[in-house]
Amino acid sequence: MIFTRASGVPARSHLALRGLLQRIVPVCALLLAAMAVPAADWGVSESDFDEQKKPWTEIEAQLPAYPREENLLRFDAGPATSNRFYVDAPSLSVGQDGVVRYTILIRAAGGATNVSFEGIRCETREQKLYAVGRSDGRWTRARDPAWRYIEYKDINRHHGVLFADFFCDVSRKGKPLPAKDILAALKRESLRLR
C-alpha cells in the first residue's frame, strides 16, 4: 500500500476522493446557481403561496329565475319565530369567488311572503342582498348591495343558520361546501319538517 506524505491516506483512496470531488463540485455549482435565480424568473412569487395576501374579487351575480313552489326546500331557523323559511333549489350556486348565492322565500304566519336573492361569503361570515322579488314575479335590484356581517340573533336568524348549518364548512376556515352537499342537506331538512 502506498501512502501520501501529507495525509497518511492511502494513495488509491486519495485518488478516489479527488475523482468524487471533481464530479460533485460542478453539480453543487449548478445547484447554487439555480438557487440564486430570483423567484420572479420562475414566474412565481411569495404572494402566490399566501392566499391571504391575494385580493378577493367578487364575481357579478346573475339573477336567477323566480322561485317556483315545487322547488322550495324548507329549513328551520329556530323556535323564536313562526315564519317559515325556504331556499329555492335551482337558484343555489357556489361561485368561484367562494360566495354561496341563493333565493330565499320567507312566509309569515299571516300569509305575507318575502322573496330575495342573496349571497353568503363563508370566509368572512357576511351576507349580501342582491335583489328583492316583486309580487308580479320579477326582480328589483337592491339599492345598497353591501356585505354585512352575520350577527347572532334570537329572531330572524336564518342567515346564521344557513351559514353555520348548511352553506359553510367552519372547520376549514369558512370554505363553502359544494353545492351538491348543500342541496342534499337542505333536502334532508325539508323532508324532516314535513
Phi, psi and omega in degrees: 000135181257132179251146171278152184293313191289317190257338186075011179269138178305144185300319180299317179296321179297318179292321179295320179295318179297318179297319178297316179297323180294334178273325184282320185303313179297323179295316178299320179297320178295318179297316178296321179294320179294323179290335182280346180291128180298149180302330180298328179289340178273351182081016182230142175234167180301325182294338177293337180269345184248097183297333181296333183275343181286133179290139179276136178235124179277136175279158180287128181281129177263129181294133180276176173295153180295143185295147176244146186308318184290348181258002184278132178246117183279144173222155183271125179253020175107160184282352184280000180225147175264358177294152175249137186243135182225145171249134177280112187305312183295339183278344186287131177210156174243113185280164176299340179274003178083012180262131174269118180250144187196160171258132178244139177239129180240125178251122177280159181302328180281355177108346178295145181233133174243135179234134176212152175255123190225174174220149174235126177261107185298321186299327184245002182055053180235156181232147180221137176264121180264318184203157179243137179279144178255163182294341179271008176084019178243168181256147169240124181296144179295144180286324183231076183282074182253152176285133179231137180296138178274106180268156176288134177225149174282319180249147181053053181258027184298326178295317178296322179293314179298316180301305189277327188259340186231317192267324193241144175263091185293340178286342179251050178055038175071030177285143177289146174285159175297147183305321181295325178289321178297312181297320179298317179294319179294323178295317177299318180295318181297319177295322180296327184272358180290000000 
